[in-house]
Amino acid sequence: MPELPEVETVRRGLAPVMEGTRIAKADVNRPNLRWPFPDQMSERLTGAKIERLRRRSKYILADLDTGESLLIHLGMSGRMLISGAKIGQFTHDHPPAEKHDHVVFHMENGARVTFNDPRRFGAMDLLDTKTADSHKLLSSIGPEPLGNNFDEAYLIEVLKTKGSPIKTALLDQSVVAGLGNIYVCETLYRAHIAPSRKANKISKPRVASLVPIIRQVLSDAIKAGGSSLKDFRQASGDLGYFQHSFDVYGREGEPCKTVDCGNTIKRIVQSGRSSFYCPSCQR
């Protein structure tokens, strides 16, 4: 499932063709994805101007001039693909409609943005912009890791009561927004912290060190366009490339990248998810 870097990459790709532009027509081709679409979704979107395109955790929010915001979650296989607009040096023509093109935004500037989702685990909803933060999907989410509210003092305070493994604690969206399995594994490797260490047993200096490392891992991934393991594509249709820079994720049995380490990457299962780490470098 896309994590913060992938969602942010999609948001940045959509912004040039959607922000400040009206939706000339919104085609809603089925009644639901993971959950039912809101009532009269097509009518409520058609003619609306997208004033701002933002991200909250793993969600994209399009703030409309109608006072509503369109919430978008990509799910496991959802893609937002642009056509009919110049992206970089190339113009992508409108492709033929596909079976899983569930929502299509015909923008006033001639661009078309298609939400394609074969597995239908994605979601869309319309909510009041002023009260968006209280929406059931957003109300319990913690601070953004790239924002000012996520700092060393905050993380030390919140983790001191967490008796769960640090890997589990960092995956908790109420602790920090948008982190998923890939980027927590990569963060803990750079921090030299074993994923099985109890969060409240890690020293304050080591907890504090996680903050800049989390930010750097996410920034590196965003710069690379996210990670494409199975279904993820950027809004241009291109793959992300951060998977070529993984230090530990998916590298079970391969040599540790730390100079003179000599050990191999191991995998354990925590809460049903694979954790990759170096038993020598991470303690």
N, C-alpha and C positions, 0 to 999 in steps of 0.2 A: 504494500500500500504506500502511495506517495507520502513522503515526510515533508517537513518544512521547506527544504531546498527545492524540491520538485514543485511544490505548490507555488512558492515564490517565483520560480522560473516561469511557470505558466502565467502567473499574474503579470509579470513584466512583459511577457510576450503579447498578452492581450491588450495591455494598456494603450499602446499607440493607435489601435484601431477601434477601441471601445470607449475610452475616457473622452468625455466632452461630445459624444456622438449619440444621436437618437437611434433607438431600435425601430426601424421602419416596419418590421413585422417579426413576430415570434411564432414559429411553428412548434407546437407541442404535439408530438406524434404518438404518445401513449399516455395512459392515465397515471402512471407511477414509475418510479425507479425502485430504490430500496423502500421508500415510503410513498404514499400517494402525493401527487403534486397539489399545491394549493388551488382552491377554487378559482376558476376563470384566469388561470395563470397567463395564457396567451393574450387575453384582452388587457390584463393589468400591465403587461410588459410592452405591448405594441404602442409605439408613440412616446414611450418614456425615454428621457435623456439620462445617460449614465454620467453622473457628475464626478464620481470617484470610484476607483477600483482598488480595493485594499485586501489585506490578508489578516486573518486571525487564526493562529495555530495552523491547522491543515485545511482551513476553509477560505474560500475566496468570497468577498462581499462586494457587490456592485451597488453603490448608493445611487438611487434614482431621484429625479426631480419631483417625483410624485410623493416623496416622503417615505417610500418603502425601500428596502434593500433586498436584493436577490442573493441568497446564500447558496453557494455551490460547493459540494464535496465530490471529489473525483472518485472516491471508492477505490476498488482494486484495479479496475481496468478502464476507468473513465479518461477520455481525452477531450481537450478543447482545441480544435483545429481551425486555423484561419485560412480562408481562400479569398481570391478576388482583391487582395491588397498587396502592396509592395512590402516585402520583408527583407531587409538588407538590400542586396542588389537584385533580388529576384521577385517577380510577381507570380503568386500561386493561383492558377486558374481554378474556377469552381469545379470540383470533382463530381462525378455522378453520385446520386444519393445512395447510401449504403443501408443495409438492413438495420443496423444498430445506431443510426442517427436519430436519437430520441428527441433532442431539442435543437432547433436551428434558429440563430439570431441573424436576421437580414439587417445589416446596419445601414444607416442613411448615407454613409460615405461609399457604399458599394461593396464593402467587405461582408463576408459571411463567416460566422463563427458557429461551428457545429460541435455539439456535445455528443460524442459517440461512446457507448458503454456496453460492450458485449455481455458482461456478467451482471449488469444492472445493480451493482452495490453502491453506486453513486447516489447523490441526493440533491434536490433543489427545494428551496422554500422561499417564501416572501414574508418579510417581517418589518415591523415599524422601525425605521432607522434610529429614532430617538431612544428606543428601548432594546436595541439589538443585543446589547451585552447581557440582558436578562433572558434571552432565548434559551430554551432547554439544552441546546447543543453547545452554547457558549458560556453559560453562567458560571460553570465551575472550573473554567480553564485558568491556569496560572499565568504568570507574566511571560511576555515574549522574550526569548533568550537574546535577541539582538536589540532589545529596548532598554531604556534607562532604569526600569523597575527591577530588572534582573541584575543583581550585583552580589559581591562576595558576602556582605552582611546578611542579605536576604537568604542566600543558599545555606549559609552556616546555621541560621536560625531555623529554617524549615526542615533541614536534615537531622538536626539534633534529636528529634523525636521519632525518627524513622528507624525501626528495627529491622526493616527489610534489607535485602542486598542492594547495594548502590545501583546496580543495573536496573532493578525493579523500581527503585525510587525515582530515577531519572526518566523512566518511561511513564511515570504517573503524570498525566496532563494537568493535574491540579498543582503540581510542583513547578513544572516549567512547560511551556506550550510548544508543541510541534515536534518534539524529539521522538524518534522511533528507533527501531532496533539497530539499523545500520549505523546511525550517527552516534548513538550511545556507545556501541562497540568501539568505534573509531576514537571517540573522546577518551574513553577509559584507557585505551592503549597509549595514547599520547600523554595521559596523566600518570601512567605507570600504576594504575589502581586495578586490582583484580575485580571482576564483575561480581564475585561472590562475597566481597567484603561487606559487612553490615554498615549501612550508611551512618548510623550514629556512633560508630567506633572509629571513624576516620578523623584524623586530626584536623583542627580548624585550618591550618595553612594548606593542607592538601585539598580540603573542600574548596577553599578560596581559589586554589589554582585551577579548579574545574571551569570557572566562569570564563576567563579569557580563552581557554582551550575549546570550550563549546562554541564560543563565538567564531573562533578561527576555523574550526572544522566546518561549521555551517557556511561561513563566508567562502571557504575554498570550494565547497560543493556547489554553491550558487554560481560562482564564477565558472565552474565546469558545466553548468546547465543541469545539475542534479545527477542522479544515478539511474540508469536504465538497466534493470535486471530482467524484466519480462515485458510489461505493457507500457511503461511510461514513455511518453513523447512530449517534447516541447510544443508550444502552440504553433510553431512553424512546421511541425512534423518531424523535426530532427531528434536524434537520440541525445540523452545526457551522457557525459563522459567521466563523471567522478568515479565510477566503478573501476576504472583503470588505475586509480590512485589509492584504492583500499589498502590499508596497512594490515588489517586482520580479518575484516568481514569476508566470509566465504572462502577463506584461505586455509582451512583445516588441513594439517599435514604438511603445509609448505613452510619454508624457512622463515624465521622471524627476520624482519627487515632491519632491526637494530644491529649496528656494526658490532662484531665480535660476540654476539649473543650465542649463536650456535644451536638454539632450541627451535622447535617447530610450533606452529600455531595449533592450539587445541580448541575443541568445541564441547560445550556443555549445554544442557537444556535447562532454562530457568523460566518458570511459569509458561511452559509450552513453547518457548522461543529459543532459538539457538543463540548462544553467546560465544563469540570467538575471542581468544586472548592468548597472550604469551605467558606461560607459567613462570618463566624466569624474570621477565621485565615487569610484570604486573603483580604487585603484592597487596 
